[in-house]
Amino acid sequence: MITRFEQFIKERQYLQNVSPATIDWYRQSLRWLHTEEPTDADLKSLVMRMRERGLKATGCNCRIRAVNAYLKWAGSPLRIPKLKEPQFILPTFTLPQTTRIISHKPKRFYPRRLHLITLILLDTGTRIDEVLSLRVADCDLDNLLLTITGKGSKQRRIPFSFELRKVLVKFLTDFPRDERELVLSTRRGRKLGRRVVLRDVKLLCKRLGFDPPARTLHAFRHTFAVNYLRRGGSVFHLQKVLGHSSLEMTRRYANLMTEDLQAVHQKISLLAA
């Protein structure tokens, strides 16, 4: 007989068409719930067990969201309140670091492929998996638009610069491929692994003379977002470009603009006046 957990996951999979990664997230999260009809005490025990196992508030909240989705589906009036998360400054690349990456001029296939990955990340703010899933047909080189497939198989069209277009055209000219093929695939046309790219990007940073920031691949996305706002971009437009479902995450990038706050403060300071 099918369990309620499995029924919930099946409905999410076949009726809401969630991704395999989301299905795996539900399965892992529901393992913490030892009963299909939890009491308030069971839910408190779940949170305490996660904390005892060393999960941070962010990790706990990730599991809590999945469990709450199940509770709502099951018709339970209970919910687990989210834990308060510490607000850390999101890591970014500095301007000199991005200048070194952009100015880098590799010659062979593998270094050029890696360089193109970093340029797309810096120019568009896309997630690494979105870049690695990009196919030739997704690149509208005439109108400077990329069709990105994001979380939940949601597609969005985002602009890219003329400078990126020049590098992209040169790469596709030197290493031609069919429209259905991945732009940044292996020599055999297979999708690159995230860990391989992370390793290579860290090595590239070292070769260019600086230590990579924490959460290196996602730091490209943070860097794009801060630069977008710093140059006058709208938070609402940034939300669409990044593919955020709400403004909550997009607003966090405003906290990164320390240099801008310093410049404004010098102008409005009573002491400076």
C-alpha positions as CSV (number, residue, x, y, z in Angstrom):
1,M,0.0,0.0,0.0
2,I,1.3,3.4,-1.0
3,T,2.2,5.7,1.9
4,R,1.0,9.3,2.2
5,F,4.5,10.5,1.8
6,E,4.8,8.7,-1.6
7,Q,1.3,9.9,-2.6
8,F,2.4,13.5,-1.9
9,I,5.6,13.1,-3.9
10,K,3.7,11.4,-6.8
11,E,1.2,14.2,-7.0
12,R,4.1,16.8,-6.9
13,Q,5.9,14.9,-9.7
14,Y,3.0,14.1,-12.0
15,L,0.4,16.9,-11.3
16,Q,2.8,19.8,-10.7
17,N,5.6,18.6,-12.9
18,V,8.4,19.5,-10.4
19,S,12.0,18.7,-11.3
20,P,13.8,15.5,-10.3
21,A,16.0,17.6,-8.0
22,T,12.9,18.9,-6.2
23,I,11.6,15.3,-5.8
24,D,14.9,14.3,-4.2
25,W,14.6,17.3,-1.9
26,Y,11.2,16.2,-0.8
27,R,12.4,12.7,-0.1
28,Q,15.4,13.8,1.9
29,S,13.4,16.3,3.9
30,L,10.5,13.9,4.7
31,R,13.0,11.4,6.1
32,W,13.2,13.7,9.2
33,L,9.5,13.3,9.7
34,H,9.0,9.9,11.5
35,T,5.2,9.9,11.2
36,E,2.7,10.7,8.5
37,E,0.4,12.4,11.0
38,P,2.7,14.4,13.2
39,T,1.7,16.2,16.4
40,D,3.1,19.6,17.5
41,A,5.5,17.7,19.7
42,D,6.7,15.6,16.7
43,L,7.4,18.8,14.7
44,K,9.4,20.3,17.6
45,S,11.4,17.1,17.9
46,L,12.1,17.2,14.2
47,V,13.7,20.6,14.5
48,M,15.7,19.7,17.6
49,R,17.0,16.5,15.9
50,M,18.2,18.5,12.9
51,R,20.0,21.0,15.2
52,E,21.6,18.2,17.3
53,R,22.9,16.7,14.0
54,G,24.7,20.0,13.3
55,L,22.4,21.5,10.7
56,K,22.6,25.3,10.5
57,A,19.5,27.5,10.5
58,T,19.6,27.8,6.7
59,G,19.8,24.0,6.2
60,C,16.9,23.5,8.7
61,N,14.7,26.0,6.9
62,C,15.3,24.2,3.7
63,R,13.9,21.0,5.2
64,I,11.2,22.9,7.0
65,R,9.8,24.3,3.7
66,A,9.4,20.8,2.3
67,V,7.8,19.5,5.5
68,N,5.4,22.4,5.6
69,A,4.4,21.7,2.0
70,Y,3.5,18.2,3.0
71,L,1.6,19.3,6.0
72,K,-0.5,21.7,3.9
73,W,-1.2,19.0,1.3
74,A,-2.2,16.6,4.1
75,G,-4.7,19.1,5.5
76,S,-2.9,19.5,8.8
77,P,-3.4,22.8,10.6
78,L,0.2,22.6,12.0
79,R,3.2,24.4,10.5
80,I,6.8,24.6,11.6
81,P,8.0,28.2,12.0
82,K,11.2,29.1,10.2
83,L,14.3,29.6,12.2
84,K,16.0,33.0,12.3
85,E,18.9,33.0,9.9
86,P,22.0,35.0,10.2
87,Q,22.4,37.6,7.4
88,F,25.9,37.2,6.0
89,I,27.4,39.5,3.4
90,L,27.2,37.6,0.1
91,P,30.6,36.9,-1.5
92,T,31.5,38.8,-4.7
93,F,34.4,39.3,-7.0
94,T,36.2,42.6,-6.7
95,L,36.5,44.9,-9.7
96,P,40.2,44.1,-10.2
97,Q,39.4,40.4,-10.1
98,T,36.7,40.6,-12.7
99,T,39.0,42.8,-14.9
100,R,41.6,40.0,-14.8
101,I,39.1,37.3,-15.7
102,I,37.6,39.4,-18.6
103,S,41.1,40.3,-19.9
104,H,42.3,36.7,-19.9
105,K,43.0,35.5,-23.5
106,P,43.2,31.7,-23.6
107,K,44.0,29.9,-26.8
108,R,43.0,26.3,-26.6
109,F,39.6,24.6,-26.4
110,Y,39.4,23.8,-22.7
111,P,40.7,27.1,-21.4
112,R,38.5,29.0,-23.9
113,R,35.4,27.0,-22.9
114,L,36.1,27.8,-19.2
115,H,36.7,31.5,-20.0
116,L,33.3,31.6,-21.9
117,I,31.6,30.1,-18.9
118,T,32.9,32.8,-16.6
119,L,32.0,35.6,-19.1
120,I,28.4,34.3,-19.4
121,L,28.1,34.2,-15.6
122,L,29.5,37.7,-15.2
123,D,27.4,39.2,-18.1
124,T,24.0,37.6,-17.3
125,G,23.9,36.6,-13.7
126,T,22.7,33.1,-14.6
127,R,23.1,30.1,-12.3
128,I,25.9,27.7,-13.2
129,D,23.5,24.9,-14.2
130,E,21.6,27.3,-16.4
131,V,24.8,28.1,-18.3
132,L,25.9,24.4,-18.6
133,S,22.4,23.5,-20.0
134,L,22.5,26.3,-22.6
135,R,22.1,25.0,-26.2
136,V,23.1,26.7,-29.4
137,A,19.4,27.2,-30.4
138,D,18.9,29.1,-27.1
139,C,21.4,31.8,-28.3
140,D,19.7,34.6,-30.3
141,L,22.8,36.2,-31.6
142,D,20.9,38.8,-33.7
143,N,18.8,40.2,-30.9
144,L,21.4,39.5,-28.1
145,L,19.0,37.3,-26.1
146,L,19.5,34.0,-24.2
147,T,16.6,31.6,-23.5
148,I,17.4,30.2,-20.1
149,T,15.8,27.2,-18.5
150,G,15.8,27.8,-14.7
151,K,14.5,26.0,-11.6
152,G,11.2,24.1,-12.1
153,S,11.8,24.1,-15.9
154,K,10.7,27.7,-16.1
155,Q,12.1,29.5,-19.1
156,R,13.0,33.2,-19.3
157,R,14.7,35.3,-22.0
158,I,17.5,37.6,-20.8
159,P,19.8,40.0,-22.6
160,F,23.5,39.8,-23.0
161,S,26.1,42.3,-24.2
162,F,27.6,42.8,-27.6
163,E,31.0,42.0,-26.0
164,L,29.8,38.6,-25.0
165,R,28.4,38.0,-28.4
166,K,31.8,38.5,-30.0
167,V,33.4,35.8,-27.8
168,L,30.4,33.5,-28.2
169,V,30.4,33.8,-32.0
170,K,34.2,33.2,-32.2
171,F,33.9,30.1,-29.9
172,L,31.0,28.6,-32.0
173,T,32.9,29.4,-35.2
174,D,36.1,27.7,-34.1
175,F,34.2,24.8,-32.5
176,P,31.0,24.4,-34.5
177,R,28.1,22.3,-33.3
178,D,24.5,21.5,-34.1
179,E,21.7,23.8,-32.9
180,R,20.4,21.1,-30.5
181,E,23.8,20.6,-28.9
182,L,25.1,22.2,-25.7
183,V,27.2,25.3,-26.2
184,L,29.6,24.4,-23.4
185,S,29.7,20.6,-23.6
186,T,32.6,18.1,-23.4
187,R,34.3,17.1,-26.6
188,R,31.8,14.3,-26.9
189,G,28.8,16.6,-26.5
190,R,28.0,15.7,-22.9
191,K,27.0,18.1,-20.2
192,L,29.8,19.4,-17.9
193,G,29.7,18.6,-14.2
194,R,29.3,21.5,-11.8
195,R,32.2,20.2,-9.6
196,V,34.6,20.0,-12.5
197,V,33.8,23.6,-13.5
198,L,34.2,24.7,-9.8
199,R,37.6,23.1,-9.6
200,D,38.7,24.7,-12.9
201,V,37.4,28.2,-12.0
202,K,39.3,28.1,-8.7
203,L,42.5,27.0,-10.5
204,L,42.0,29.9,-13.0
205,C,41.6,32.4,-10.2
206,K,44.9,31.2,-8.7
207,R,46.6,31.4,-12.0
208,L,45.3,35.0,-12.4
209,G,46.9,35.9,-9.0
210,F,44.0,36.0,-6.5
211,D,42.1,33.7,-4.2
212,P,38.6,32.8,-5.3
213,P,35.7,34.1,-3.1
214,A,33.6,31.7,-1.1
215,R,30.8,30.0,-3.0
216,T,32.9,30.8,-6.1
217,L,30.4,29.9,-8.8
218,H,27.5,31.7,-7.1
219,A,29.7,34.7,-6.4
220,F,29.5,35.5,-10.1
221,R,25.8,35.8,-9.8
222,H,26.1,38.0,-6.7
223,T,28.7,40.2,-8.5
224,F,26.4,40.6,-11.5
225,A,23.5,41.6,-9.2
226,V,25.4,44.2,-7.3
227,N,26.9,45.7,-10.4
228,Y,23.4,45.8,-12.0
229,L,22.0,47.8,-9.1
230,R,25.1,50.0,-8.8
231,R,24.8,51.1,-12.4
232,G,21.1,52.1,-12.0
233,G,19.3,48.9,-12.8
234,S,15.8,48.4,-11.3
235,V,15.3,45.8,-8.5
236,F,12.2,44.6,-10.4
237,H,14.1,44.1,-13.6
238,L,16.9,42.3,-11.7
239,Q,14.3,40.0,-10.3
240,K,13.2,39.0,-13.8
241,V,16.8,38.6,-15.1
242,L,17.8,36.4,-12.1
243,G,14.6,34.3,-12.3
244,H,13.6,35.0,-8.7
245,S,10.0,34.2,-7.8
246,S,9.9,37.0,-5.2
247,L,11.7,40.2,-4.4
248,E,13.0,38.8,-1.0
249,M,16.2,37.4,-2.4
250,T,16.7,40.2,-4.9
251,R,16.6,42.8,-2.1
252,R,19.5,41.1,-0.3
253,Y,21.8,42.4,-3.0
254,A,21.2,45.9,-1.8
255,N,23.1,45.0,1.4
256,L,26.2,44.4,-0.6
257,M,26.6,48.0,-1.9
258,T,28.8,49.1,1.0
259,E,31.0,51.3,-1.1
260,D,28.0,53.2,-2.4
261,L,26.7,53.7,1.1
262,Q,30.1,55.1,2.1
263,A,30.1,57.6,-0.8
264,V,26.6,58.8,0.0
265,H,27.4,59.0,3.8
266,Q,30.3,61.3,3.1
267,K,28.0,63.7,1.3
268,I,25.2,63.8,3.9
269,S,27.4,63.6,7.1
270,L,26.9,66.5,9.5
271,L,30.5,66.2,10.5
272,A,31.8,66.4,7.0
273,A,29.6,69.4,6.4
